[in-house]
Amino acid sequence: MPGEAPVVHLIDASVYVFRAYHSLPPMAAPDGTPTQAAYGFANTLLRYLRESGATHAAACFDHSMQSFRNALEPSYKAQRGETPADLAPQFEIAARVAAAMGVAVFEVPDFEADDCIATLASAVVARGARGVVVSSDKDLAQLVSEDGSVVLHDLGRGETFDADGVRERFGVDPGQIPDWLGLAGDAVDNLPGIPGVGRKGAAALLRAFGRIEAIPEDPGAWEGHRLRGAARLAALVAEHRARGLRTRELATVRRDVPGLRVGLAELRVRDPEPTEALPLFESLGWGRIATRVLQRSG
């Protein structure tokens, strides 16, 4: 309908580059540059744009493996090690490919793609539009809004989660996701959490008390909450509360990334420009993708 606010699709691009790298066999451009991760991402993005009918979108990338969170906690994501040499150059290729497809691309030094997505989601909603966060990252469930203006779409699962969907999947409200991770931890991002609590225990604690700092140390104050193992949980939280709070800080996305002051017009998906797209795809040896991309501008 004319004048209807658009839906802006905010794509966690780095996730899908990594996924393609680990799921596709090695590929290379004519000049020998590795390309399988960028190729897989390009196919994922092209398919998503077609199936979603997106009129507005952004592809957000991690600027590097390091962010401001590593200053807070040096071990953050340390288990991932260095980016493989054949993967490192493919992030830039993927960003160029997304831009050639007409999608706005964002990455900011010292911040993660999650922070860019969070900042853009806030800007989109402030302008009266709606956001679809496209990611398999559980951290980003914290962006889902109670009024439905922001939802989370997991491509791998083929599912879209509103606030009730987040509660069903994780057992907590969207706004409690950082606290949930602070208690339960997350091995994927090397977030330690509080040992012995676990995901179900974390959800039960937050349903009872709301926030990490509100959890009483005295199990006698837990009467009426019917929490199994209250004495054990109380002792664990009392001993490791500072650790849980620090993990929550690491898990909380930033919604104020500097420099991301964009309007809806800048997030509109543009028709691919052949003079830009063709030389790029030719250099990569991607003739079939080039044909499919340029059909969109037909």
C-alpha positions in Angstrom: 0.0 0.0 0.0 1.2 3.5 -0.8 2.8 5.2 2.2 3.1 1.9 4.2 6.3 1.7 6.2 8.9 -0.7 4.7 10.3 -3.8 6.3 14.1 -3.6 6.5 16.1 -6.9 6.4 19.2 -6.7 8.5 21.5 -9.5 7.5 24.2 -10.9 9.8 26.5 -11.4 6.8 29.6 -12.7 8.7 27.6 -15.7 10.0 26.7 -16.8 6.5 30.3 -16.3 5.2 31.6 -18.5 7.9 28.9 -21.1 7.3 29.6 -21.3 3.6 33.4 -21.6 4.3 32.8 -24.7 6.4 30.1 -26.3 4.1 31.5 -25.8 0.6 34.6 -27.4 -1.0 37.5 -25.1 -1.9 36.9 -22.8 -4.9 39.1 -20.2 -6.5 38.8 -17.2 -8.9 40.9 -17.3 -12.1 43.7 -15.4 -10.3 43.8 -18.1 -7.6 41.9 -16.1 -4.8 39.9 -18.5 -2.6 36.2 -17.8 -3.1 34.0 -20.7 -1.8 32.9 -18.7 1.3 32.0 -15.6 -0.7 30.3 -17.8 -3.3 28.1 -19.5 -0.8 27.3 -16.2 0.8 26.4 -14.7 -2.6 24.0 -17.6 -3.3 22.4 -17.3 0.1 21.9 -13.5 -0.2 20.6 -13.8 -3.8 18.1 -16.5 -2.7 17.0 -14.5 0.3 16.4 -11.3 -1.6 14.3 -13.2 -4.1 12.3 -15.2 -1.6 11.7 -12.4 0.8 11.0 -9.8 -1.8 13.0 -7.4 0.3 12.8 -3.7 -0.8 15.2 -2.5 2.0 18.2 -4.4 3.3 21.6 -4.1 4.9 24.4 -6.6 5.1 26.5 -6.1 8.3 30.0 -7.5 8.7 32.4 -7.9 11.5 35.3 -5.5 10.9 37.8 -8.0 12.3 38.0 -10.8 14.8 38.7 -8.2 17.5 36.2 -5.6 19.0 35.9 -3.4 22.1 34.7 -6.6 23.9 38.3 -8.0 23.8 39.4 -5.0 25.9 36.7 -5.9 28.5 37.6 -9.6 28.4 40.7 -10.8 26.5 39.4 -14.4 26.3 36.3 -13.3 24.4 36.0 -15.5 21.3 39.6 -16.5 21.8 38.8 -20.1 21.1 38.2 -19.2 17.5 41.9 -18.4 16.9 43.1 -16.6 13.9 41.0 -16.4 10.8 42.2 -19.0 8.2 44.4 -17.5 5.6 42.1 -18.7 2.8 39.0 -17.2 4.5 40.3 -13.8 5.4 40.2 -12.2 1.9 36.7 -13.5 1.3 35.0 -11.2 3.7 35.9 -8.2 1.5 34.8 -10.1 -1.6 31.5 -10.9 0.1 31.0 -7.2 1.0 31.7 -6.2 -2.6 29.3 -8.8 -3.9 26.5 -7.6 -1.6 27.1 -4.0 -2.7 27.0 -5.1 -6.4 23.7 -6.8 -5.7 22.3 -3.4 -4.5 22.4 -4.0 -0.8 23.8 -1.4 1.6 26.9 -2.8 3.4 28.1 -1.8 6.9 31.1 -2.6 9.1 32.7 -0.4 11.7 36.1 -0.7 13.3 36.1 -2.0 17.0 32.5 -3.2 16.7 30.8 -6.4 15.6 28.1 -7.0 13.0 25.7 -7.6 15.9 26.3 -4.0 17.1 25.7 -2.6 13.6 22.5 -4.6 13.3 21.3 -3.4 16.7 22.0 0.3 15.8 20.3 0.0 12.5 17.3 -1.8 14.0 16.8 1.1 16.5 17.1 3.6 13.6 14.6 1.7 11.5 12.0 1.5 14.2 12.5 5.2 15.1 11.6 6.0 11.5 8.4 4.0 11.7 9.6 1.0 9.8 9.9 -2.6 10.9 13.0 -4.8 11.0 13.8 -8.4 10.3 17.1 -9.5 11.8 18.5 -12.4 9.7 20.8 -14.5 11.8 21.3 -17.7 13.6 23.0 -15.9 16.5 21.1 -16.4 19.7 22.5 -13.1 21.0 20.4 -11.1 18.6 17.2 -12.5 20.0 17.6 -9.5 22.5 16.6 -7.2 19.6 13.1 -8.8 19.2 10.5 -6.3 20.3 7.3 -7.0 22.2 5.3 -4.9 19.7 6.5 -6.9 16.7 8.4 -4.1 15.1 11.6 -6.3 15.1 11.6 -10.0 14.7 14.4 -12.6 14.3 14.6 -14.8 11.2 16.8 -17.9 11.4 17.6 -19.0 7.8 19.0 -22.4 8.9 15.8 -23.2 10.8 13.5 -21.5 8.3 11.8 -19.9 11.3 10.9 -16.4 12.3 10.7 -15.6 16.0 8.6 -12.8 17.6 8.7 -12.1 21.3 6.5 -15.1 22.1 8.8 -17.3 19.9 11.8 -16.1 21.8 10.1 -17.0 25.1 9.2 -20.5 23.7 12.7 -21.1 22.5 14.8 -19.7 25.3 12.4 -19.5 28.2 13.0 -15.8 28.8 11.8 -12.5 27.4 13.9 -11.0 24.6 15.2 -8.2 26.9 16.5 -10.9 29.3 18.7 -12.6 26.7 21.9 -10.9 27.9 21.1 -11.9 31.5 20.3 -15.5 30.3 23.7 -15.6 28.6 25.3 -14.1 31.7 24.0 -17.0 33.7 24.2 -19.9 31.2 27.2 -18.8 29.2 27.8 -19.6 25.5 30.6 -21.8 24.3 30.4 -20.4 20.8 31.5 -17.0 21.9 33.6 -18.2 24.9 31.1 -16.5 27.3 31.8 -18.2 30.7 28.5 -17.7 32.5 28.0 -19.1 36.0 29.2 -22.7 36.3 26.5 -25.2 37.1 23.5 -23.1 36.3 22.8 -24.2 32.7 20.2 -22.9 30.3 17.1 -24.3 32.0 18.4 -23.1 35.4 19.1 -19.6 34.0 15.7 -19.3 32.5 14.0 -20.4 35.8 16.1 -17.9 37.7 15.1 -15.1 35.4 11.5 -15.9 35.4 11.6 -15.7 39.2 13.8 -12.7 39.7 14.1 -10.9 36.4 17.7 -9.8 36.4 21.0 -11.2 37.7 21.5 -8.6 40.3 18.0 -9.2 41.7 18.7 -12.9 42.5 18.9 -13.2 46.3 22.0 -14.8 47.9 19.8 -16.2 50.8 17.9 -19.2 49.6 15.3 -18.4 52.3 14.3 -15.4 50.2 13.4 -17.8 47.4 10.2 -19.1 49.1 7.2 -19.3 46.7 9.3 -19.5 43.6 9.5 -23.3 43.5 13.0 -23.5 42.1 14.6 -26.9 42.2 17.9 -26.9 44.0 17.5 -23.4 45.4 20.3 -23.7 48.0 22.8 -24.9 45.4 21.8 -22.2 42.9 21.9 -19.5 45.5 25.4 -20.5 46.5 26.6 -20.5 42.8 25.1 -17.1 42.1 26.6 -15.7 45.3 30.1 -17.0 44.4 30.1 -16.0 40.7 27.7 -13.1 40.4 30.4 -10.7 39.2 31.3 -13.2 36.5 27.7 -13.4 35.4 27.4 -9.6 35.3 30.6 -9.3 33.2 29.3 -11.9 30.8 26.1 -10.1 30.5 28.0 -6.9 29.6 29.8 -8.8 26.8 26.5 -10.3 25.5 24.7 -7.0 25.4 24.7 -5.5 21.9 25.5 -1.8 21.4 22.7 0.3 19.8 24.8 3.4 19.4 27.6 2.5 17.0 29.1 5.8 15.8 28.7 6.8 12.2 25.6 4.7 11.5 23.2 7.6 10.9 21.2 6.3 7.9 17.7 6.9 6.6 15.4 4.4 5.0 16.3 5.7 1.5 19.9 4.6 2.1 18.7 1.1 2.9 16.6 0.6 -0.2 17.7 -2.3 -2.3 19.0 -0.9 -5.6 18.9 -2.5 -9.0 22.3 -4.0 -9.8 24.4 -1.8 -12.0 25.9 -3.9 -14.8 29.0 -1.7 -15.2 29.8 -2.4 -11.6 28.6 -6.0 -11.2 29.8 -7.6 -14.4 33.5 -6.8 -14.0 33.4 -8.1 -10.4 31.7 -11.3 -11.2 33.8 -11.8 -14.3 37.0 -11.5 -12.1 35.6 -14.1 -9.8 34.6 -16.5 -12.6 30.9 -16.4 -11.5 29.1 -16.3 -14.7 25.9 -18.0 -13.5 25.5 -15.8 -10.5 26.1 -12.7 -12.7 23.3 -13.8 -14.9 20.9 -14.3 -12.0 21.9 -11.0 -10.4 21.5 -9.0 -13.5 18.1 -10.5 -14.2 16.9 -8.5 -11.2 17.7 -5.2 -13.0 15.9 -6.4 -16.2 
